[in-house]
């Protein structure tokens, strides 16, 4: 039995007098599968709330009560009452299996031991067809209903229905999948999803959200929460985001961030948006030439989670001059006690921090680079631009999420 099959069903009392039609159904919310408490009917221009205990029978055409309407003690009206049609139909829920936003098209009801219970919501096409009076046809075309069990629904706020989304289940999703879910929700729900994640997972997902949604969420967030989120983002993405909000909000966030991270972002924000400096990240692996292969491998294990890519390891002087580069493959092929300086590649392809971003993308493509080092006029290392960033430059926004993040 489904809600849409009950709505507008005629209601008769024990004398077989018709009193009106069902307009809504009131439920309790204190159980895994809530019980129907009452039906709302409209008769003679007035609303009546009939407790479910007065329901004698529900047939294909009508609902029959156990008493005459004038003998029924009505269900006490409460503004907080949960009404299935008003509060549940057409609400959005998160489908964790498909990582999508779904709409509630119907509500499934069952009868057990003299009571009616809500057991699930229909998010499939059958529910939509039932609402159009084409349930029989739909069942022939689509035999299987698409039901989400009621126990998986978060019943804390029925004005804003959502599935119970455990932190464990969310963190198992790819950040891009979480972003797809967040992009399909309102701001309040989006913030709720992000706040249920740990800081790192929230930042990873946030970086995949559409720029417009990012800006809106960040603007609505509490300053401290926004600062914590930005703190966990990669510097280049964080700088791009902060560049889109007001100077006042940006300064508030920077002031609440970790001082070192804040200073790093301030420096990135100084570079023009469409230059190498404007798109680079400062999270890269770097060592000195006098370190041995073993020293470098030990260092990489410590910083692996803090850098954008481990494919290239840059060799810098004590004054941050770019002297060479080695790859993971070269580290694995050399002896543990060999100095990096002895086999590093000194013929380095790099670009100036003020180079235009399109030229940076062309160089990455021309030399098949995973990342390109960015230096200033004195050959001081400033950051890197990864192939992911190059893809962002040349591809339309709609295609960016379809390209996998590489070499992380």
Secondary structure, DSSP 8 states (H G I E B T S, - for coil): -BHHHHTT-EEE-TT--EEEEEEEEEE--SSSS-BEEEEEEEETTEEEEEEGGGEEEE-SSEEEESS-GGG-------TT-EEIIIIITT-EEEETTTTEEEE--EEEEEEETTEEEEEEEE-SHHHHHHHTT-HHHHHHH--S--EEEGGGEE-S-GGG-EE---HHHHHHS-HHHHHHHHHTS-HHHHHHHHHTS-HHHHHHHHTTS-HHHHHHHHHHS-HHHHHHHHHHS-HHHHHHHHTTS-HHHHHHHHHHS-HHHHHHHHHHHTS-TTBHHHH-BS---EE-TTSBHHHHHHHHHHHGGGSS-SSEEEEE-TT-BEEEEEEHHHHHHS-TTSBGGGT-B-S--EEETTSBHHHHHHHHHHTT-SEEEEE-TT-BEEEEEEHHHHHHHHS-HHHHTTS-----
